[in-house]
């Protein structure tokens, strides 16, 4: 089943050259995916009944053309297959002329909140999403090749997590990780580059009051930010942009 949702780029969602930010793009995708889960009976409002919630593990985003302020776009999303406790969701974003301007894919894990652990995605649950098993956003290419941690970093910053960063699962909202990565970018990169290819790998949740270290490196054309605990013991996420 394909789920479609239309959006108009708002003033609060644009950055340089009056074009939509990567965070805003991911927010559209997240919202469209949430609408699909609502239809399937496993959305945010169903958690109290099902005791199940989806936790995001990976993003892969490719911006072909970046929408402008006040532009209308259409997000199309669909559920793919599930392997044990993991599920996959793809996205296409269209402009008003019907051109594909953004592609994305994502990987999720299912959590039982009562048991406090990862659980298997049962076939009857997946079937309620009416998955599209043959359709893929990126064709046959590797979806989630591993992002390696750089051996050396050129800079780092510290960040203390605020209430505004926290989501309904009491963790830092997944969209805010890209904001953290942007804070760690060199000023000239942040101001002058659009960074149209994005990979995010989430490793360990960040909670209210945590202080995290955002370490920056430039490797093989990629701006990589690794988010770790202040003592460097815990790896929270790796964000690669180019």
N, C-alpha and C positions, 0 to 999 in steps of 0.2 A: 504494500500500500504506500503510495506517495502522498505525503502531507505537504500542503502548500500554505504559505503565509506571506502576506505583503507588508512591507515596512517603508517608511519615508525617513530619509536621513535627517536627523534633527541637529540643531545648532550645537547642542551639548555633545554630539557624537563626532564632530569634525576636528581635524588638526591642521597641519600645514597645507597650504594651497586650497583650503576649504574642502578637503576630502576626508572621507570617513576613516576613523582610526581602526587599527586591528582589534582593539578591545571591543569597539562597537560592533564590528563584524562578528566576532565570537559571541557577543550577546544576542545577536539575531539568531545565530545558529542554535545556541543554547535554548532560546525561547521556543523556536520551532520544534526542537526535539522534545521539549517539555510538553508542548501541545499534543504531540504524538503519544507520549506516555499517558497523558490525561485520557485520550481516546481509548487507549488500551486498558485502562483501569489501574495503572501503576504510576500515577503522577504524584505530585507533592501532597495533594489533598487526600490521597489514598493511603498514605504511609501509616496513619493511625490504625487503619483496618488491616493492611497487608503486612505491616512491620518490615517492609522491604524498601530499600532506597538504592539508587544508582550512584556510584562514585566514578568520576572521570579519571582515566589513567593516561590518555594520550590525545593530543591534537596534531593534525597535519593540515595546514592551510596554505593555499596558493591563490594569490590575488592576480588575476589576469588584467583587469581594469578596475581601478579604485573608484567607487561612486562618489559623486559630489554632493554638497549640501543641497537639501530639498529634493534630491533625486528619489524616485520610487523604484524599489527593487522587490523581487519575489524570491523567497527561499523555498526550495524543494528539498525535503529530507525523507529518508527511508531507513528502516531497520534492515540490517543484513543478517548474516548467520550468527550463531552463538556457539562457542566452544567451551564446554564445562561452565565456569562461572563468568566467562568473558562474553561481551556482546559488542557488536560493531554497528556504527551508524554513519552514513554518508550524506553529503550535502552538495547541492548545486545552487548557485545564485544567479538570477537572470535580471537583465535590465529591461526597460520598457519596450525595447525592440526585439526582445526574445533572445538576446545574445547571452551566453554563459560568461559571466565576468569573475566568478569566484568558485573554487572547488575546495572541498574539505572532507576529511574523514576523522573518525574518533573511535576510541576504545574505552569500554566501560566495564566495571565489575559490580556485581550484585551483592549487597550487604543485608543480612538479616539483623535488624536493630535489637530484637529481643535476645538473640543468641550472641550478638556482638561479633559476628564473624562472616566471612565470605561464604556464599552458598551458590550452588549450581543453578544455572538458568534452565528450568525445566521446559521440555518441548511445548507443553500446553500454555505456558506463559509466553514463550516466544511467538506462538501461533496467534496470540491476541494482537500482536504488532503487525501481522500479515507481512512478513519479511519479503524483500525483493532479493532473491538469492543469486540472480544473474547480473544485476545492475551494480556497477561500481563507479565511483567518481574518478578514480585514477587508473582505471584499466587494470592491467596485469602487473604493474610495477609494485615493488615492495612497499607495503603501506607504512610500516613502523620500523625502519631500520634503526638499530641502536645508536643513540648519541653518546659518544664517549666524553668523559670528563677531560678537559685539557690538563696537561701536565704543569703548565705555567700560566699565571694570570698577570695582567698588566695593571689592574686596579680592583678595589673592592669597597663596598659601603655597608653600613649596618642599618637595619630598619627594625623598629619596634612595632609590633602588630597592634592595630587599633580596633575598636568596636566596628567601625565602618567596613573593615576588611572581612568580617565574619559572615558566613552563609547560614542556611537553615539547618545544616548538619553540625554547626558549631565549629567549623574549620574555616580557614581563609578561603574565600570564594575563588574558584578556579580562574575567573577573569582577572583577578587582582595580581596573579602571578606575572602576567605580561606587563602590568604596571610596575611591578618591582624590577623586572628586567629592563624596562625603559629608564628607570632611575639609575641603573648601573651603567648604561651606555655612555660612551664619550659624547660630549656636547655636540661636536660636529656631526656625528652619526645621527643623534637624536633629532637635530634640527634639519638635516639635509637629505636623509635617506628615508624611503618609504618602507623598506623591508617587507617585500611581498611574498616571501616564502618563510613560513613559520612552523617550527616543530616545538611542542611542549611535552615533556615527560614528567608526570607527577609521581613522586616516590613516597614521601611521608608527609602526613597532614601538618599544617602549621596552625597553631591555636592562639587565642587571644592572650596578649601579654608576652608572647615569645619575642625574642630578639634574634633576627636572622642575619646572616652574612651573604651578600650578593657579590659574587666574584666574576669579573669580566675577562674574556680573552677573545682574540680575533684569530681564527684558524681556518685555512682553506676557503676564504671568502665568507665565512660565517661569523656573525657576532654572537658569541655564546656567553650566557649568564648562568652560572651554577649557584643555586640557593641552598645554603647549608645552615645548620645551627651555629650559634655564636662560637661554640667550642670546636667546630669543624667535625664533630662526631657523626651527625645525622645529615644525610642528603635528602633535601626536600623536593627539589625539582631541577630540571635542566631545560633551558629555553634557548633555542637556536633560531636566529633570524638572518636573512640576507635579502 
